[in-house]
Amino acid sequence: MSDNEGRNDLRMPDDEEVFAVVVDMLGANRVRVRCMDGVERTARIPGKMQKRIWIREDDVVLVEPWDWQDEKADITWRYEKQEADQLRDEGHIQSA
């Protein structure tokens, strides 16, 4: 058995993206996220994700901060629970 047994290749952040954990559901397709760069942002759930992917508190997501307002961002990806656990084990995400 190899060391990578059970490890999945996960989508990693692009240049502008950053890992984040959903802290609070604000309503109106907005959530409060704690980003791994130390900033809390209000993130928007884009229309293409609204009815297809359900986002809850404590979910791990990728966000893309806005260029013109750093305290806001768009959610670009949501990780499943098993994928989020793998990211935590590999040290990409710090637990609260």
C-alpha positions, 0 to 999 in steps of 0.5 A: 500500500502506498502513502497516497492510498485514499488521497484524491487530487483536489481542485486547488486555488488559482492565483486570485482564489483563496480557501475559506470556511463558511462562518454564517449564513446571511441570506439573500445568497450571501454568506460570511466566510473566514479566509485563510489570508486572515480576512473575514469577507461577505461572499456571494453565491453565484446564480449558477451555484444557487440551486445546484450546490447547497452551502452550509455553515462550516463548509470549506469553499474557494472564494475569489476576492473582489479587486475593487472591494477586498471585504467582498468575494464570490464563491467559486467552489465548494468542497465535500466533507471528505475533501475538506478533511483531506485539506485540513490533514494536509495543512491547507486549512487551519481549524478554528 
